[in-house]
Amino acid sequence: MKNILKQTNRYLAFPLLVSVMLTACTDLEVEPTDSLLDEGFTGIATAEASASQVTAMYNDLYGYFGTQANLYALNEVTTDALLVPTRGSDWGDNGIWRQLHQHSWTPEHQYILGVWNEWNGLQLQASEVLDSRSASSTEANGHAAFIRGLSMFVILDNFGQVPYRDTEAADPLANPDVLTGGDAVAFILSDLDTAIANLPTSAAGDDNARATKAAARFLKAKVLLNKHIYNGSGTAESADMNEVISLVDAIENDGYELADDYFDIFVPGSDTETIWYAQASAGARIFHTLHYNSTELGGGGWNGFSTLAEFYDLFEGDANSNTGNNNGTLLDGQEERRGFVPTEGGVAYDGSFGTDDNDDGIVDGSNVGYGFLIGQQYAPNGAALEDRGGNPLEFTREFFSAANGQPSLVDNNEVTGIRVIKYNPRDGAFANHIIFFRYSDAYLMKAEAMLRSGGDPTSMINNLRTLRSAAPLGSVTEQDVLDERARELYTEGWRRNDLIRFGQYTKDWEFKEGDAIGNPDRQLFPIPAAQLILNPNLVQNPGY
């Protein structure tokens, strides 16, 4: 199994006896990720060293967010929004992708271990900066408090319990404490209050590659919106929902607002929506879904990630066609967010900054559509593309075995499944720009908070739908809010969190295993088995 967490000299080596015992009993690798400090840690000596550690944390975080594996896989591939069928030998990977979509993962799953290792390790680094013995500036403390709050949020959301070591008071060799429920929420909220106080203010359109007050308010609103899930009460408190509304109002006061052109939000550059983005390559988000022949850029696509037809059908438009012109004209009655397949091929190159034409007069990658790619796909010159076997490159709604034509997650051919793409190769195939927090999410959090506290968010939801060329709703229910979040925020890393909050993560969808349907134990991932041995304060989640 790949060693995902970088080892540094601040972590202690584990006793040889423990390593030998675990090697003899299991193939799990032992990772010192529960906040083990150097025994002599007395703080970070200089402000420069503290600032350097903040930079290193952001760089690590960008990498954790930018990959198609680990956190992205747990938050999207375990839902109805994404799945990765095995096509011949492609995307087999010993079943790790199928297990996520089917909810048949085990404590040894590589991506579950990866998330645990990465975000717990990041939490420790932030605690070192926040240690009162460290020579950290006010702003460095703000960034560290934000990153620690985010790291703890990720672990709490996915595992339900958070190991934590007090770098100042705890014995470096003692087992970390474990925070759960309301205690974990209170700790995270306290960190985010520190972040709000100490981080700089940003306005809409600023280059928000690092957290600002708006980002900390966004995350605090997200925690409060989910608080009743984390503390087990099952019912959102009106006071928490009112605070969510106030936090979003404060973000609006910094100039953030809904953007007019949906897919322009995901183009590198300034806009009114981006609260915080990761300086990570968008390449994985682009190529993991495209066919090998979709584009000449990047050696073609990886031909994997697709969506279920039932998710695609949440959007307005023709069920079997999603075409349009590159001038923005949509041809199948679809709402803007569903995107389009350009039937005329690519766009003529005009020298615009950020584009290239590879000397053929057509913008590289501009034959690739936006949103949901279904049906025939087209080359830059407008010719119908073919798959590697010479068959029409025509993406289908369904997944099926190439051998017997029956629904299946294995033995698929090259064209099964509707493909999903928000970051387009025409806008920079490997641009370091992936949105983490954006205003539309905050806007919908505010609408949800209104609904959960007895208000009526219909006008808010309809304002957004009108902007996205979707028909207005007569009234808004919880299901409407969940569906609107699906349409607005697909593949942005929030689908699992949303489904759990609305009580639908355990619902049936195509290819989910029968014993996972309605099983509440699947709402949390298992604590990696090795970590239970290393820290007896952890308790395995039910069902594992």
C-alpha positions as CSV (number, residue, x, y, z in Angstrom):
1,M,0.0,0.0,0.0
2,K,1.3,3.4,-0.9
3,N,2.8,5.5,1.9
4,I,0.7,8.6,1.4
5,L,1.8,10.8,4.3
6,K,5.2,12.3,4.1
7,Q,7.4,11.4,7.0
8,T,9.3,14.2,8.7
9,N,11.6,14.3,11.6
10,R,8.9,15.6,14.0
11,Y,7.3,12.2,14.0
12,L,8.7,9.4,16.2
13,A,9.5,6.0,14.7
14,F,7.2,3.3,16.1
15,P,8.7,0.6,18.3
16,L,10.1,-2.3,16.3
17,L,8.0,-4.8,18.3
18,V,4.7,-3.1,17.2
19,S,5.8,-3.0,13.6
20,V,6.8,-6.6,13.6
21,M,3.5,-7.6,15.3
22,L,1.4,-5.7,12.7
23,T,3.5,-7.1,9.8
24,A,2.9,-10.6,11.0
25,C,-0.8,-10.1,11.5
26,T,-1.9,-8.0,8.6
27,D,-0.7,-6.3,5.5
28,L,-1.8,-2.9,6.9
29,E,1.0,-0.3,7.0
30,V,1.5,1.5,10.2
31,E,1.5,5.3,9.9
32,P,2.3,7.7,12.8
33,T,-0.6,10.0,12.0
34,D,-2.1,10.5,15.4
35,S,-0.1,13.7,16.2
36,L,3.1,12.2,17.5
37,L,5.5,15.0,18.3
38,D,9.3,15.1,18.7
39,E,9.9,14.6,22.4
40,G,11.8,17.9,22.5
41,F,9.3,20.1,20.7
42,T,9.2,23.5,22.3
43,G,7.6,25.6,19.6
44,I,8.6,27.0,16.2
45,A,11.6,29.3,16.9
46,T,11.1,32.1,14.4
47,A,8.3,33.9,12.6
48,E,9.9,33.1,9.3
49,A,9.9,29.4,10.2
50,S,6.3,29.6,11.2
51,A,5.3,31.3,7.9
52,S,7.2,28.7,6.0
53,Q,5.3,25.9,7.8
54,V,2.0,27.7,6.8
55,T,3.1,27.7,3.2
56,A,4.0,24.0,3.4
57,M,0.6,23.2,4.9
58,Y,-1.2,25.0,2.0
59,N,0.9,23.2,-0.5
60,D,0.1,19.8,1.1
61,L,-3.6,20.8,1.3
62,Y,-3.7,21.7,-2.4
63,G,-2.3,18.3,-3.2
64,Y,-4.8,16.5,-1.0
65,F,-7.7,18.3,-2.6
66,G,-6.4,18.1,-6.2
67,T,-6.2,14.4,-6.7
68,Q,-9.1,12.3,-8.0
69,A,-8.4,9.8,-5.2
70,N,-8.7,10.0,-1.4
71,L,-11.0,12.9,-0.2
72,Y,-12.6,13.5,-3.6
73,A,-13.3,9.8,-4.1
74,L,-14.8,9.4,-0.7
75,N,-17.0,12.5,-1.1
76,E,-18.2,11.9,-4.7
77,V,-17.6,8.3,-5.9
78,T,-19.5,7.0,-2.8
79,T,-22.6,8.9,-4.0
80,D,-25.1,8.8,-6.9
81,A,-23.1,11.6,-8.7
82,L,-20.0,9.6,-9.7
83,L,-18.9,6.1,-10.4
84,V,-15.9,4.5,-12.0
85,P,-16.8,1.4,-14.0
86,T,-14.1,-1.1,-14.9
87,R,-13.5,-1.1,-18.6
88,G,-11.6,-4.3,-19.5
89,S,-8.5,-4.0,-17.3
90,D,-8.8,-0.2,-17.0
91,W,-9.9,1.1,-13.6
92,G,-9.9,-2.3,-12.0
93,D,-7.5,-1.3,-9.3
94,N,-8.4,-4.4,-7.2
95,G,-12.0,-3.0,-6.9
96,I,-11.2,0.1,-4.9
97,W,-13.4,2.3,-7.1
98,R,-16.3,-0.1,-7.3
99,Q,-16.2,-0.7,-3.5
100,L,-16.8,3.1,-2.9
101,H,-19.8,3.3,-5.2
102,Q,-21.3,0.0,-3.9
103,H,-20.6,0.9,-0.2
104,S,-18.7,-2.3,0.3
105,W,-15.4,-0.7,1.5
106,T,-13.4,-2.2,4.4
107,P,-11.1,-0.7,7.0
108,E,-8.2,-1.5,4.7
109,H,-9.4,0.6,1.8
110,Q,-6.5,2.7,0.5
111,Y,-8.4,5.9,0.1
112,I,-9.9,5.8,3.5
113,L,-6.5,5.3,5.0
114,G,-5.2,8.2,2.8
115,V,-7.8,10.6,4.1
116,W,-7.1,9.7,7.7
117,N,-3.3,10.0,7.3
118,E,-3.3,13.3,5.3
119,W,-5.7,15.4,7.3
120,N,-4.7,14.2,10.8
121,G,-1.0,14.9,9.8
122,L,-2.1,18.4,8.6
123,Q,-3.8,19.0,11.9
124,L,-0.6,18.4,13.9
125,Q,1.4,20.8,11.7
126,A,-1.3,23.5,12.4
127,S,-1.1,22.9,16.1
128,E,2.6,23.4,16.1
129,V,2.1,26.9,14.5
130,L,-0.6,27.7,17.1
131,D,1.5,26.5,20.0
132,S,2.0,29.5,22.3
133,R,5.7,28.8,22.4
134,S,5.9,29.3,18.6
135,A,7.0,32.7,17.2
136,S,4.0,32.9,14.9
137,S,2.5,36.1,13.6
138,T,-1.2,36.9,14.1
139,E,-1.9,36.1,10.5
140,A,0.0,32.8,10.6
141,N,-2.1,31.9,13.6
142,G,-5.2,32.7,11.6
143,H,-4.1,30.5,8.7
144,A,-3.1,27.7,11.1
145,A,-6.4,27.9,13.0
146,F,-8.3,27.7,9.7
147,I,-6.3,24.7,8.5
148,R,-6.7,22.9,11.8
149,G,-10.4,23.6,11.8
150,L,-10.7,22.4,8.2
151,S,-8.6,19.3,8.9
152,M,-10.7,18.4,12.0
153,F,-13.9,19.0,10.0
154,V,-12.8,16.6,7.3
155,I,-12.0,13.9,9.9
156,L,-15.2,14.5,11.9
157,D,-17.3,14.5,8.8
158,N,-15.8,11.2,7.4
159,F,-15.0,9.3,10.6
160,G,-17.1,10.8,13.4
161,Q,-14.2,11.1,15.8
162,V,-11.0,13.2,15.8
163,P,-7.7,12.3,17.5
164,Y,-6.1,15.5,19.0
165,R,-2.9,16.1,20.8
166,D,-2.4,19.3,22.8
167,T,1.2,20.2,21.8
168,E,1.8,22.2,24.9
169,A,0.3,20.0,27.7
170,A,0.3,16.4,26.5
171,D,3.1,13.9,27.0
172,P,4.6,13.4,23.5
173,L,4.4,9.7,24.0
174,A,0.8,9.6,25.3
175,N,-2.1,8.5,23.2
176,P,-3.9,11.4,21.7
177,D,-7.3,12.4,23.1
178,V,-10.3,11.7,20.8
179,L,-13.0,14.4,20.3
180,T,-16.5,13.4,19.2
181,G,-19.9,15.0,18.8
182,G,-20.5,18.3,20.4
183,D,-16.9,18.5,21.8
184,A,-15.4,18.2,18.4
185,V,-17.8,20.8,16.9
186,A,-17.0,23.2,19.7
187,F,-13.3,22.8,19.2
188,I,-13.6,23.4,15.4
189,L,-15.9,26.4,15.9
190,S,-13.4,27.9,18.3
191,D,-10.6,27.6,15.8
192,L,-12.7,29.2,13.1
193,D,-13.5,32.1,15.3
194,T,-9.8,32.6,15.8
195,A,-9.4,32.4,12.0
196,I,-12.1,34.9,11.4
197,A,-10.4,37.3,13.8
198,N,-6.9,36.9,12.5
199,L,-7.2,36.4,8.7
200,P,-7.3,39.2,6.2
201,T,-10.4,40.4,4.5
202,S,-10.8,39.7,0.8
203,A,-13.2,41.1,-1.7
204,A,-14.9,39.2,-4.5
205,G,-12.5,39.1,-7.4
206,D,-9.3,38.9,-5.3
207,D,-6.8,36.1,-5.8
208,N,-8.1,33.9,-3.0
209,A,-5.6,31.1,-3.1
210,R,-5.3,31.3,0.7
211,A,-8.0,31.5,3.3
212,T,-9.5,34.8,4.3
213,K,-12.2,35.9,6.7
214,A,-14.8,34.9,4.0
215,A,-13.4,31.4,3.8
216,A,-13.4,31.0,7.6
217,R,-17.0,32.2,7.7
218,F,-18.0,29.8,4.9
219,L,-16.5,26.8,6.8
220,K,-18.1,27.9,10.1
221,A,-21.5,28.0,8.3
222,K,-20.8,24.6,6.9
223,V,-20.1,23.2,10.4
224,L,-23.1,24.8,11.9
225,L,-25.4,23.5,9.1
226,N,-24.2,20.0,9.9
227,K,-24.0,20.3,13.7
228,H,-27.2,18.3,14.3
229,I,-25.7,15.4,12.4
230,Y,-22.4,15.5,14.3
231,N,-23.8,15.8,17.8
232,G,-26.5,13.2,17.1
233,S,-29.5,15.5,17.9
234,G,-31.0,15.0,14.5
235,T,-32.7,18.4,14.5
236,A,-31.1,21.7,13.5
237,E,-31.3,24.4,16.2
238,S,-32.8,27.7,15.1
239,A,-30.0,29.6,16.7
240,D,-27.4,27.7,14.6
241,M,-29.4,28.3,11.5
242,N,-29.7,32.0,12.2
243,E,-25.9,32.1,12.6
244,V,-25.5,30.4,9.3
245,I,-27.6,33.2,7.7
246,S,-25.5,35.9,9.4
247,L,-22.3,34.3,8.3
248,V,-23.4,34.2,4.7
249,D,-24.6,37.8,4.9
250,A,-21.1,38.8,6.1
251,I,-19.7,37.0,3.0
252,E,-22.1,38.9,0.8
253,N,-20.9,42.2,2.4
254,D,-17.4,41.5,1.0
255,G,-18.9,41.7,-2.5
256,Y,-19.5,38.0,-3.3
257,E,-22.5,37.3,-5.5
258,L,-23.9,34.8,-7.9
259,A,-22.1,34.8,-11.3
260,D,-24.0,35.2,-14.5
261,D,-22.2,32.6,-16.6
262,Y,-22.0,29.3,-14.8
263,F,-19.0,27.6,-16.5
264,D,-16.9,30.8,-16.5
265,I,-16.7,30.4,-12.7
266,F,-14.3,27.4,-13.3
267,V,-12.0,29.3,-15.6
268,P,-8.8,30.6,-13.9
269,G,-9.1,34.3,-13.1
270,S,-11.2,36.6,-11.0
271,D,-15.0,36.3,-10.6
272,T,-17.7,37.1,-8.0
273,E,-18.0,33.5,-6.8
274,T,-14.6,32.1,-5.8
275,I,-14.2,32.4,-2.0
276,W,-11.2,30.1,-1.9
277,Y,-9.5,28.0,-4.5
278,A,-6.7,25.4,-4.4
279,Q,-3.5,26.0,-6.4
280,A,-3.7,22.4,-7.7
281,S,-3.8,21.2,-11.3
282,A,-7.3,20.9,-12.8
283,G,-5.9,18.1,-15.0
284,A,-7.3,15.3,-12.9
285,R,-10.8,16.9,-12.9
286,I,-10.6,17.2,-16.7
287,F,-9.0,13.9,-17.9
288,H,-10.4,11.4,-15.4
289,T,-13.7,11.5,-17.3
290,L,-12.7,12.0,-21.0
291,H,-12.2,9.2,-23.5
292,Y,-8.7,8.5,-24.8
293,N,-9.7,10.1,-28.1
294,S,-11.7,13.1,-26.7
295,T,-8.8,15.5,-27.1
296,E,-5.1,15.5,-28.2
297,L,-4.2,17.4,-25.0
298,G,-2.6,15.5,-22.2
299,G,-2.4,12.3,-24.3
300,G,-6.2,12.0,-24.3
301,G,-8.5,11.2,-21.4
302,W,-8.4,8.4,-18.8
303,N,-11.9,7.1,-19.7
304,G,-13.1,6.5,-16.2
305,F,-15.4,8.8,-14.1
306,S,-19.1,8.9,-15.2
307,T,-22.4,9.6,-13.6
308,L,-25.6,7.7,-13.2
309,A,-28.5,8.5,-15.5
310,E,-30.7,9.1,-12.5
311,F,-28.4,11.9,-11.4
312,Y,-28.3,13.4,-14.9
313,D,-32.1,13.4,-15.0
314,L,-32.2,15.9,-12.1
315,F,-31.5,18.5,-14.7
316,E,-34.0,20.0,-17.2
317,G,-33.6,19.0,-20.8
318,D,-33.8,16.1,-23.3
319,A,-33.0,12.8,-21.5
320,N,-30.9,11.5,-24.4
321,S,-29.3,14.6,-25.9
322,N,-27.3,17.5,-24.5
323,T,-26.0,19.4,-27.5
324,G,-25.2,23.1,-28.1
325,N,-23.2,25.5,-30.0
326,N,-19.9,26.9,-28.8
327,N,-21.4,30.4,-28.9
328,G,-23.5,29.3,-25.9
329,T,-26.8,28.4,-27.7
330,L,-28.3,25.3,-26.0
331,L,-30.2,23.0,-28.4
332,D,-31.9,20.5,-26.3
333,G,-34.0,22.5,-23.8
334,Q,-31.4,22.0,-21.1
335,E,-30.7,24.4,-18.2
336,E,-27.3,26.1,-18.4
337,R,-25.7,24.0,-15.6
338,R,-26.2,20.7,-17.6
339,G,-23.8,22.1,-20.2
340,F,-23.6,20.9,-23.8
341,V,-21.7,18.9,-26.4
342,P,-20.5,21.2,-29.2
343,T,-21.7,19.6,-32.4
344,E,-19.7,21.9,-34.7
345,G,-16.3,21.0,-33.2
346,G,-13.8,23.5,-31.8
347,V,-13.5,27.3,-31.7
348,A,-11.4,29.3,-34.1
349,Y,-8.3,30.6,-32.4
350,D,-8.1,34.4,-32.1
351,G,-5.0,34.8,-29.9
352,S,-6.8,35.1,-26.7
353,F,-4.7,34.9,-23.6
354,G,-4.6,31.5,-22.0
355,T,-5.5,29.6,-25.1
356,D,-3.4,27.8,-27.8
357,D,-4.1,26.4,-31.2
358,N,-1.3,23.8,-31.7
359,D,-0.8,25.5,-35.1
360,D,-4.2,24.2,-36.5
361,G,-6.2,27.4,-36.1
362,I,-8.6,25.8,-33.5
363,V,-8.4,26.4,-29.7
364,D,-6.9,23.3,-28.1
365,G,-9.6,21.3,-26.3
366,S,-12.4,23.5,-27.5
367,N,-14.2,20.5,-29.1
368,V,-14.8,19.1,-25.6
369,G,-18.1,20.2,-24.1
370,Y,-19.1,21.3,-20.7
371,G,-21.1,19.7,-17.9
372,F,-22.6,16.3,-19.0
373,L,-21.3,14.7,-22.1
374,I,-23.8,12.2,-23.7
375,G,-24.2,10.9,-27.2
376,Q,-21.9,11.5,-30.2
377,Q,-18.7,13.4,-29.5
378,Y,-16.9,15.5,-32.1
379,A,-13.4,16.3,-33.2
380,P,-11.9,19.9,-33.4
381,N,-12.8,19.9,-37.2
382,G,-16.4,18.8,-36.4
383,A,-16.0,15.2,-37.6
384,A,-17.6,12.5,-35.5
385,L,-15.1,11.0,-33.2
386,E,-14.5,7.2,-32.9
387,D,-13.4,5.0,-30.0
388,R,-10.2,3.0,-30.3
389,G,-12.1,0.2,-32.0
390,G,-13.4,2.4,-34.7
391,N,-16.9,2.6,-33.3
392,P,-18.7,5.9,-32.9
393,L,-17.6,7.7,-29.7
394,E,-21.1,7.9,-28.4
395,F,-21.5,8.0,-24.6
396,T,-24.5,6.1,-23.3
397,R,-26.8,6.5,-20.4
398,E,-26.3,3.0,-19.1
399,F,-23.5,0.8,-17.9
400,F,-23.4,-2.8,-19.1
401,S,-21.2,-5.8,-19.6
402,A,-19.7,-5.9,-23.1
403,A,-20.0,-9.7,-23.0
404,N,-23.7,-10.1,-22.3
405,G,-25.2,-6.6,-22.4
406,Q,-26.5,-6.8,-18.8
407,P,-26.1,-3.9,-16.3
408,S,-22.7,-4.2,-14.7
409,L,-19.9,-2.2,-13.1
410,V,-17.3,-4.6,-14.7
411,D,-16.4,-5.5,-18.3
412,N,-17.8,-2.2,-19.6
413,N,-16.8,-0.9,-23.1
414,E,-15.2,2.4,-23.8
415,V,-18.4,4.5,-24.2
416,T,-20.7,3.4,-21.3
417,G,-21.8,6.2,-19.0
418,I,-22.5,9.9,-19.2
419,R,-19.3,11.9,-18.6
420,V,-19.0,14.9,-16.3
421,I,-16.7,17.8,-16.8
422,K,-16.6,21.3,-15.2
423,Y,-13.0,22.3,-15.8
424,N,-12.5,22.4,-19.6
425,P,-9.2,21.8,-21.4
426,R,-9.8,24.8,-23.6
427,D,-9.3,27.0,-20.5
428,G,-6.0,25.5,-19.6
429,A,-5.6,21.7,-19.4
430,F,-3.4,21.9,-16.3
431,A,-4.2,25.3,-14.8
432,N,-3.5,25.4,-11.0
433,H,-7.0,26.5,-10.1
434,I,-9.7,24.2,-8.4
435,I,-12.4,25.9,-6.5
436,F,-12.8,24.7,-2.9
437,F,-15.4,27.2,-1.5
438,R,-17.6,29.4,-3.7
439,Y,-20.5,31.7,-3.1
440,S,-23.3,29.7,-4.7
441,D,-22.7,27.1,-2.0
442,A,-22.9,29.7,0.7
443,Y,-26.1,31.1,-0.9
444,L,-27.7,27.7,-0.8
445,M,-26.6,27.1,2.7
446,K,-28.4,30.3,3.6
447,A,-31.5,29.1,1.8
448,E,-31.4,25.8,3.6
449,A,-30.9,27.5,7.0
450,M,-34.0,29.6,6.3
451,L,-36.0,26.5,5.5
452,R,-34.7,24.6,8.6
453,S,-35.6,27.5,10.9
454,G,-39.2,27.9,9.5
455,G,-38.6,30.4,6.7
456,D,-39.4,30.2,3.0
457,P,-36.4,30.3,0.7
458,T,-38.5,29.9,-2.5
459,S,-37.6,33.3,-3.9
460,M,-33.9,32.7,-3.2
461,I,-33.9,29.3,-5.0
462,N,-35.8,30.8,-7.9
463,N,-33.4,33.7,-8.2
464,L,-30.6,31.1,-8.7
465,R,-32.7,28.9,-11.0
466,T,-33.6,31.9,-13.2
467,L,-29.9,32.9,-13.5
468,R,-29.1,29.3,-14.5
469,S,-31.9,29.2,-17.2
470,A,-34.1,26.8,-15.2
471,A,-37.8,27.1,-14.6
472,P,-38.9,28.6,-11.3
473,L,-40.5,26.4,-8.6
474,G,-43.9,27.1,-7.0
475,S,-42.6,26.3,-3.6
476,V,-39.5,24.7,-2.1
477,T,-39.2,21.6,0.1
478,E,-36.1,20.0,1.6
479,Q,-35.9,17.7,-1.4
480,D,-35.9,20.8,-3.7
481,V,-33.0,22.3,-1.7
482,L,-31.0,19.0,-1.9
483,D,-31.7,18.7,-5.7
484,E,-30.7,22.3,-6.2
485,R,-27.4,21.7,-4.4
486,A,-26.9,18.7,-6.7
487,R,-27.4,20.7,-9.8
488,E,-25.3,23.7,-8.7
489,L,-22.4,21.9,-6.9
490,Y,-22.0,18.5,-8.7
491,T,-18.4,17.1,-8.5
492,E,-17.3,19.9,-6.2
493,G,-16.8,17.6,-3.2
494,W,-20.0,18.1,-1.2
495,R,-22.4,15.4,-2.4
496,R,-21.8,12.9,0.4
497,N,-22.1,15.6,3.0
498,D,-25.3,16.8,1.5
499,L,-26.9,13.4,1.2
500,I,-26.1,12.5,4.8
501,R,-27.6,15.8,6.1
502,F,-30.8,15.2,4.2
503,G,-31.0,11.6,5.2
504,Q,-30.4,10.1,1.7
505,Y,-26.9,8.7,1.7
506,T,-28.1,5.2,2.4
507,K,-30.8,5.3,-0.3
508,D,-30.8,2.8,-3.2
509,W,-29.0,3.7,-6.4
510,E,-27.8,1.6,-9.3
511,F,-25.0,-0.9,-8.3
512,K,-25.2,-0.2,-4.6
513,E,-25.0,-3.5,-2.6
514,G,-28.2,-4.7,-1.1
515,D,-27.0,-4.8,2.5
516,A,-25.8,-1.2,2.3
517,I,-29.2,0.2,1.4
518,G,-30.8,1.7,4.5
519,N,-27.7,0.8,6.5
520,P,-26.8,3.8,8.8
521,D,-23.4,2.3,9.6
522,R,-22.3,3.3,6.1
523,Q,-22.6,7.0,6.9
524,L,-19.2,6.9,8.6
525,F,-16.0,5.3,7.3
526,P,-14.1,2.8,9.4
527,I,-11.2,3.9,11.5
528,P,-8.1,2.3,9.8
529,A,-7.4,-0.9,11.7
530,A,-3.7,-0.1,12.5
531,Q,-4.7,3.2,14.1
532,L,-7.0,1.3,16.6
533,I,-4.0,-0.6,17.8
534,L,-1.8,2.4,18.0
535,N,-4.3,4.6,19.8
536,P,-6.7,2.7,22.2
537,N,-8.7,5.9,22.7
538,L,-10.2,5.4,19.3
539,V,-13.3,3.2,19.0
540,Q,-14.1,1.5,15.7
541,N,-17.3,2.8,14.1
542,P,-20.4,0.5,14.1
543,G,-20.6,-2.0,11.4
544,Y,-16.9,-2.6,10.9
